[in-house]
């Protein structure tokens, strides 16, 4: 099982910067797009680290490994970065599926964006918000981007189901963003990690109408919609006053 995360901080560049870390009671099977520990494999911990908006390191995986070492997180794990203050993590649970999301929607984009030079000529052709969002006013753009989603499913998923679960989480995130009134499917730096027990009879499906994909989708949707409902100020902007 993936334990509830603990909030801590590290000293860096004269600042105390927040970190959110999860430990697993036993090694878990994970799939995801994180800069550290992405792909499919057994993982023992997850780390979601706030970074300043001026962050310019070109070795995020090595940086995350250093942060994990400083927290005595041993063995292979998953590391994520965000400009959001990770103390603002949103938690949701549905039928045993547990989701934690840090939501920054300051750089909303369509996944299939037009090339920059062609975008102005095609702007009118871009689809608008979903009908369900029509009654909700569009919110002003925020500065901070990146939606990081961590999911724990309490049953073993097969490899294909794990990959499908990532797709399901992404679809649910996009639905929530649409319903918030933003013409976008996400931000350019979003990451998703899905973890489950490493043992047991593997469930074959992770789609949005499957036994585990359906509660996963509902929990992700609820977390992202809640986390994106207000303006998120980048941690470093708040720190600077």
RODOGU-469531 format. One record per residue (C-alpha): x, y, z; residue number from 1. Coordinates in nm, 4 decimals. Last residue first. Layout:
! residues N
+----------+----------+----------+-----+
:        X :        Y :        Z :   k :
+----------+----------+----------+-----+
:        X :        Y :        Z : NUM :
...
+----------+----------+----------+-----+
END
This chain:
! residues 241
+----------+----------+----------+-----+
:        X :        Y :        Z :   k :
+----------+----------+----------+-----+
:   0.5864 :   3.8375 :  -0.1563 : 241 :
:   0.8949 :   3.6630 :  -0.2942 : 240 :
:   0.7829 :   3.3365 :  -0.1338 : 239 :
:   0.4407 :   3.3733 :  -0.2940 : 238 :
:   0.6047 :   3.4173 :  -0.6335 : 237 :
:   0.8324 :   3.1190 :  -0.5621 : 236 :
:   0.5369 :   2.8967 :  -0.4684 : 235 :
:   0.3549 :   2.9823 :  -0.7882 : 234 :
:   0.0104 :   3.1297 :  -0.7168 : 233 :
:  -0.2776 :   2.8986 :  -0.8032 : 232 :
:  -0.6001 :   3.0768 :  -0.8904 : 231 :
:  -0.9024 :   2.8746 :  -0.7887 : 230 :
:  -1.0980 :   2.5831 :  -0.9311 : 229 :
:  -0.7919 :   2.3970 :  -1.0550 : 228 :
:  -0.7372 :   2.1852 :  -0.7448 : 227 :
:  -1.1053 :   2.0934 :  -0.7206 : 226 :
:  -1.1350 :   1.9996 :  -1.0885 : 225 :
:  -0.8071 :   1.8113 :  -1.0753 : 224 :
:  -0.9051 :   1.6113 :  -0.7671 : 223 :
:  -1.2612 :   1.5340 :  -0.8810 : 222 :
:  -1.1497 :   1.4198 :  -1.2275 : 221 :
:  -0.8721 :   1.2071 :  -1.0818 : 220 :
:  -1.1138 :   1.0400 :  -0.8386 : 219 :
:  -1.3810 :   0.9773 :  -1.1030 : 218 :
:  -1.1303 :   0.8371 :  -1.3537 : 217 :
:  -0.9734 :   0.6056 :  -1.0972 : 216 :
:  -1.3191 :   0.4900 :  -0.9874 : 215 :
:  -1.3935 :   0.3882 :  -1.3497 : 214 :
:  -1.0474 :   0.2470 :  -1.4262 : 213 :
:  -1.0633 :  -0.0078 :  -1.1462 : 212 :
:  -1.3643 :  -0.2156 :  -1.2533 : 211 :
:  -1.3392 :  -0.1051 :  -1.6161 : 210 :
:  -1.5509 :   0.1679 :  -1.7741 : 209 :
:  -1.2766 :   0.4321 :  -1.7895 : 208 :
:  -1.0125 :   0.1886 :  -1.9163 : 207 :
:  -0.7740 :  -0.0004 :  -1.6885 : 206 :
:  -0.8289 :  -0.3605 :  -1.7996 : 205 :
:  -0.6624 :  -0.6992 :  -1.7496 : 204 :
:  -0.6640 :  -0.7231 :  -1.3692 : 203 :
:  -0.3491 :  -0.9058 :  -1.2647 : 202 :
:  -0.3826 :  -1.1937 :  -1.0163 : 201 :
:  -0.1686 :  -1.0924 :  -0.7231 : 200 :
:   0.1665 :  -0.9339 :  -0.6543 : 199 :
:   0.3275 :  -0.5976 :  -0.7380 : 198 :
:   0.0528 :  -0.4014 :  -0.5671 : 197 :
:  -0.0512 :  -0.0888 :  -0.7628 : 196 :
:   0.0966 :   0.2444 :  -0.8687 : 195 :
:  -0.0107 :   0.4962 :  -1.1331 : 194 :
:   0.2089 :   0.7984 :  -1.2064 : 193 :
:   0.0998 :   1.0919 :  -1.4226 : 192 :
:   0.2986 :   1.3972 :  -1.5344 : 191 :
:   0.2022 :   1.7347 :  -1.6801 : 190 :
:   0.4744 :   1.9524 :  -1.8373 : 189 :
:   0.3124 :   2.0943 :  -2.1532 : 188 :
:  -0.0127 :   2.1796 :  -1.9721 : 187 :
:  -0.3460 :   1.9996 :  -2.0003 : 186 :
:  -0.6270 :   1.9343 :  -2.2493 : 185 :
:  -0.7034 :   2.2981 :  -2.3184 : 184 :
:  -0.9804 :   2.5497 :  -2.3823 : 183 :
:  -1.0152 :   2.6343 :  -2.0107 : 182 :
:  -1.3675 :   2.6600 :  -1.8728 : 181 :
:  -1.3247 :   2.4506 :  -1.5593 : 180 :
:  -1.5241 :   2.1774 :  -1.7339 : 179 :
:  -1.2529 :   2.1485 :  -1.9965 : 178 :
:  -0.9865 :   2.1152 :  -1.7292 : 177 :
:  -1.1885 :   1.8422 :  -1.5559 : 176 :
:  -1.2369 :   1.6505 :  -1.8815 : 175 :
:  -0.8643 :   1.6773 :  -1.9593 : 174 :
:  -0.7782 :   1.5336 :  -1.6170 : 173 :
:  -1.0242 :   1.2476 :  -1.6680 : 172 :
:  -0.8696 :   1.1695 :  -2.0077 : 171 :
:  -0.5213 :   1.1752 :  -1.8567 : 170 :
:  -0.6224 :   0.9421 :  -1.5742 : 169 :
:  -0.7773 :   0.7033 :  -1.8280 : 168 :
:  -0.4643 :   0.7093 :  -2.0443 : 167 :
:  -0.2484 :   0.6336 :  -1.7402 : 166 :
:  -0.4885 :   0.3520 :  -1.6484 : 165 :
:  -0.4549 :   0.2085 :  -2.0004 : 164 :
:  -0.0803 :   0.1779 :  -1.9516 : 163 :
:  -0.1395 :   0.0016 :  -1.6204 : 162 :
:  -0.4050 :  -0.2204 :  -1.7795 : 161 :
:  -0.1575 :  -0.3250 :  -2.0495 : 160 :
:   0.0980 :  -0.4183 :  -1.7836 : 159 :
:  -0.1560 :  -0.6111 :  -1.5774 : 158 :
:  -0.3035 :  -0.4382 :  -1.2756 : 157 :
:  -0.2662 :  -0.5685 :  -0.9210 : 156 :
:  -0.5316 :  -0.4319 :  -0.6887 : 155 :
:  -0.5358 :  -0.1383 :  -0.4454 : 154 :
:  -0.4969 :   0.1272 :  -0.7180 : 153 :
:  -0.2772 :   0.4189 :  -0.6083 : 152 :
:  -0.2705 :   0.7286 :  -0.8276 : 151 :
:  -0.0261 :   1.0218 :  -0.8314 : 150 :
:  -0.1129 :   1.3167 :  -1.0560 : 149 :
:   0.1130 :   1.6135 :  -1.1290 : 148 :
:  -0.0490 :   1.9008 :  -1.3176 : 147 :
:   0.2109 :   2.1467 :  -1.4399 : 146 :
:   0.1789 :   2.5221 :  -1.4996 : 145 :
:   0.2236 :   2.8291 :  -1.2844 : 144 :
:   0.1450 :   3.1804 :  -1.3990 : 143 :
:  -0.2318 :   3.1660 :  -1.3924 : 142 :
:  -0.4605 :   3.2660 :  -1.6760 : 141 :
:  -0.7784 :   3.4434 :  -1.5747 : 140 :
:  -1.0767 :   3.2122 :  -1.5232 : 139 :
:  -1.3270 :   3.1350 :  -1.7964 : 138 :
:  -1.6813 :   3.1870 :  -1.6743 : 137 :
:  -1.8851 :   2.8713 :  -1.6040 : 136 :
:  -2.2191 :   2.8285 :  -1.7799 : 135 :
:  -2.0635 :   2.6842 :  -2.0922 : 134 :
:  -1.8570 :   2.4279 :  -1.9021 : 133 :
:  -2.0930 :   2.1358 :  -1.9647 : 132 :
:  -2.0921 :   2.2260 :  -2.3365 : 131 :
:  -1.7200 :   2.1518 :  -2.3538 : 130 :
:  -1.4957 :   2.4526 :  -2.3976 : 129 :
:  -1.4086 :   2.5695 :  -2.7485 : 128 :
:  -1.2676 :   2.3854 :  -3.0447 : 127 :
:  -0.9943 :   2.5631 :  -3.2402 : 126 :
:  -1.1109 :   2.6701 :  -3.5858 : 125 :
:  -1.1086 :   3.0411 :  -3.5057 : 124 :
:  -0.7442 :   3.0203 :  -3.4061 : 123 :
:  -0.6395 :   2.8751 :  -3.7404 : 122 :
:  -0.4689 :   3.1767 :  -3.8948 : 121 :
:  -0.3145 :   3.2787 :  -3.5621 : 120 :
:  -0.1779 :   2.9228 :  -3.5012 : 119 :
:   0.0088 :   2.8829 :  -3.8292 : 118 :
:   0.3437 :   3.0287 :  -3.7226 : 117 :
:   0.3310 :   2.8603 :  -3.3828 : 116 :
:   0.2624 :   2.5142 :  -3.5218 : 115 :
:  -0.0944 :   2.4123 :  -3.4341 : 114 :
:  -0.1457 :   2.2370 :  -3.1043 : 113 :
:  -0.2490 :   1.8738 :  -3.0752 : 112 :
:  -0.2276 :   1.8494 :  -2.6955 : 111 :
:  -0.4252 :   2.1699 :  -2.6556 : 110 :
:  -0.2496 :   2.3987 :  -2.4109 : 109 :
:  -0.2978 :   2.5511 :  -2.0675 : 108 :
:   0.0078 :   2.7299 :  -1.9247 : 107 :
:  -0.1080 :   2.8574 :  -1.5857 : 106 :
:  -0.3012 :   2.5439 :  -1.4972 : 105 :
:  -0.1172 :   2.4332 :  -1.1831 : 104 :
:  -0.2721 :   2.1386 :  -0.9996 : 103 :
:  -0.1015 :   1.9192 :  -0.7453 : 102 :
:  -0.2912 :   1.5908 :  -0.7436 : 101 :
:  -0.3269 :   1.2977 :  -0.5042 : 100 :
:  -0.5485 :   1.0044 :  -0.5938 :  99 :
:  -0.6569 :   0.6960 :  -0.3998 :  98 :
:  -0.8544 :   0.4082 :  -0.5491 :  97 :
:  -1.0369 :   0.2194 :  -0.2738 :  96 :
:  -1.3837 :   0.2683 :  -0.4172 :  95 :
:  -1.3162 :   0.6391 :  -0.4810 :  94 :
:  -1.0645 :   0.8483 :  -0.2893 :  93 :
:  -0.9601 :   1.2115 :  -0.3467 :  92 :
:  -0.6682 :   1.4169 :  -0.2203 :  91 :
:  -0.5652 :   1.7659 :  -0.3364 :  90 :
:  -0.2049 :   1.8765 :  -0.2776 :  89 :
:  -0.1696 :   2.2376 :  -0.1630 :  88 :
:   0.1405 :   2.1555 :   0.0442 :  87 :
:   0.2989 :   2.0853 :  -0.2928 :  86 :
:   0.3334 :   2.4585 :  -0.3599 :  85 :
:   0.2997 :   2.4539 :  -0.7379 :  84 :
:   0.6091 :   2.5116 :  -0.9537 :  83 :
:   0.6277 :   2.1369 :  -1.0075 :  82 :
:   0.8730 :   1.8467 :  -1.0143 :  81 :
:   0.8133 :   1.4699 :  -0.9943 :  80 :
:   1.0268 :   1.1785 :  -0.8739 :  79 :
:   0.9328 :   0.8094 :  -0.8704 :  78 :
:   1.1258 :   0.5480 :  -0.6768 :  77 :
:   1.3952 :   0.2842 :  -0.6904 :  76 :
:   1.5736 :   0.1944 :  -0.3664 :  75 :
:   1.6032 :   0.4071 :  -0.0564 :  74 :
:   1.4221 :   0.7266 :   0.0398 :  73 :
:   1.6521 :   0.8575 :   0.3123 :  72 :
:   1.5082 :   1.2097 :   0.2743 :  71 :
:   1.8381 :   1.3568 :   0.1495 :  70 :
:   1.8716 :   1.0622 :  -0.0876 :  69 :
:   1.5334 :   1.1489 :  -0.2355 :  68 :
:   1.6442 :   1.5082 :  -0.2950 :  67 :
:   1.9614 :   1.3924 :  -0.4681 :  66 :
:   1.7634 :   1.1518 :  -0.6871 :  65 :
:   1.5303 :   1.4384 :  -0.7760 :  64 :
:   1.8252 :   1.6488 :  -0.8905 :  63 :
:   1.9655 :   1.3600 :  -1.0959 :  62 :
:   1.6286 :   1.3135 :  -1.2671 :  61 :
:   1.5910 :   1.6874 :  -1.3228 :  60 :
:   1.9271 :   1.7188 :  -1.5033 :  59 :
:   1.8904 :   2.0330 :  -1.7183 :  58 :
:   1.8544 :   2.2612 :  -1.4179 :  57 :
:   1.6768 :   2.5868 :  -1.5006 :  56 :
:   1.4235 :   2.6501 :  -1.2232 :  55 :
:   1.3267 :   3.0195 :  -1.2299 :  54 :
:   0.9666 :   2.9265 :  -1.1451 :  53 :
:   1.1040 :   2.7960 :  -0.8172 :  52 :
:   1.0791 :   2.4196 :  -0.7542 :  51 :
:   0.8258 :   2.2187 :  -0.5546 :  50 :
:   0.9097 :   1.8508 :  -0.5268 :  49 :
:   0.6751 :   1.5537 :  -0.5620 :  48 :
:   0.8472 :   1.2364 :  -0.4397 :  47 :
:   0.7168 :   0.8817 :  -0.4718 :  46 :
:   0.8484 :   0.5720 :  -0.2960 :  45 :
:   0.9305 :   0.2035 :  -0.3305 :  44 :
:   0.9031 :   0.1423 :  -0.7060 :  43 :
:   0.8854 :  -0.1724 :  -0.9186 :  42 :
:   0.8856 :  -0.1066 :  -1.2904 :  41 :
:   0.7126 :   0.0530 :  -1.5872 :  40 :
:   0.8261 :   0.3810 :  -1.7431 :  39 :
:   0.9191 :   0.6819 :  -1.5303 :  38 :
:   1.1446 :   0.6513 :  -1.2270 :  37 :
:   1.2749 :   1.0072 :  -1.2370 :  36 :
:   1.1412 :   1.2464 :  -1.5009 :  35 :
:   0.7886 :   1.1148 :  -1.4286 :  34 :
:   0.5875 :   0.9690 :  -1.7172 :  33 :
:   0.4283 :   0.6775 :  -1.5389 :  32 :
:   0.3888 :   0.3129 :  -1.4556 :  31 :
:   0.4309 :   0.1536 :  -1.1163 :  30 :
:   0.4417 :  -0.1871 :  -0.9519 :  29 :
:   0.4737 :  -0.1469 :  -0.5775 :  28 :
:   0.7405 :  -0.2521 :  -0.3295 :  27 :
:   0.5946 :  -0.2967 :   0.0201 :  26 :
:   0.4686 :  -0.0420 :   0.2765 :  25 :
:   0.5227 :   0.2234 :   0.0113 :  24 :
:   0.6562 :   0.5638 :   0.1123 :  23 :
:   0.5111 :   0.8903 :  -0.0147 :  22 :
:   0.6918 :   1.2244 :  -0.0217 :  21 :
:   0.5865 :   1.5885 :  -0.0590 :  20 :
:   0.8635 :   1.8477 :  -0.0660 :  19 :
:   0.8510 :   2.2161 :   0.0214 :  18 :
:   1.1355 :   2.4660 :  -0.0381 :  17 :
:   1.3160 :   2.6330 :   0.2502 :  16 :
:   1.5095 :   2.9049 :   0.0681 :  15 :
:   1.8750 :   3.0118 :   0.0789 :  14 :
:   1.9503 :   2.8660 :  -0.2619 :  13 :
:   1.8166 :   2.5296 :  -0.1405 :  12 :
:   1.7175 :   2.4126 :   0.2048 :  11 :
:   1.4777 :   2.1210 :   0.1892 :  10 :
:   1.1191 :   2.0891 :   0.3050 :   9 :
:   0.8743 :   1.8371 :   0.4532 :   8 :
:   0.5227 :   1.7151 :   0.3893 :   7 :
:   0.4390 :   1.3492 :   0.4451 :   6 :
:   0.2420 :   1.1511 :   0.1939 :   5 :
:  -0.0305 :   0.9043 :   0.2946 :   4 :
:   0.1029 :   0.5519 :   0.2618 :   3 :
:   0.1090 :   0.3573 :  -0.0646 :   2 :
:   0.0000 :   0.0000 :   0.0000 :   1 :
+----------+----------+----------+-----+
END
